[in-house]
């Protein structure tokens, strides 16, 4: 298990780096930083967060214990190769943007990710067929499906379609199935696996899982609604929202039942993180419901604050909190330790405050009321809470943690 803790800590370091870059991006609005270009640095931020923290963090738990030394060695090599590509993107994107090195690193990361998907598929064979294994398989399928959007970009560029609807749809396809397919289903699989290991019946029944699957596919309509405002797109997204609300309600009920049965088997902060993640997912679904109305859709897609807030709501609110919960359930963070409580409190405070400020400012823009006084400085101040909390958690070495 030591190697698993070790790799979780590496993934957490990726999250810390991404959070620090995010603060630099917000500081650019306040001061001029020599030799720093916003968009290339933004690419480094997003790639390290998604392909470093989220991908490696989830894979750590999906791969878990290797059956023999040879398998363990193979998986370690793959993890090191993937992390090397993350570092390649971290250092190349700020210098050249999308250039030879960064594109090569991204492509190699994706190819090695397929190998890791195969490893995870094998590693989860012994999981509950009707519960965690089904969710894990759906997550892995969602990852592979999402990459179609990336592979589609090169032909679109070759055809001179850069900046067209099809180009942006391909990017949205990748992001949609990364967050809502791969990452969310993997998070549900990990939580279900833990509950099953503690003796709980399969938390999510097959019908609830099917609701998540269908709603995830249909909700891609939201990603293309910015350019295609036909009533059929709106209708499909509305149906997806209703199904997601139903799935979310059934999932929340399943978590409450498991909590009643397993309350004494997990630290309080683990239950908090799981609950917060589900609340965030509920907020996200409600936002999608509101965006089903065309005037609101135009507002949501044209005001950058909403777009950034929505992405961070997924990344930090749903997925990251679930990954923190998994570490707490494993005993890698001592929930009663003061540093862990401080780290989690700083992180959740930073998340709530930055999201509230982003959506408040976006709403003021929409209402034509201008910018809040000191908005960028306040946003930077709130944002600093995120890397501060992550750094405290990282310093509290998982290998020393006990439940």
Beta strands, then each sheet from edge to edge (+ up, - down):
end
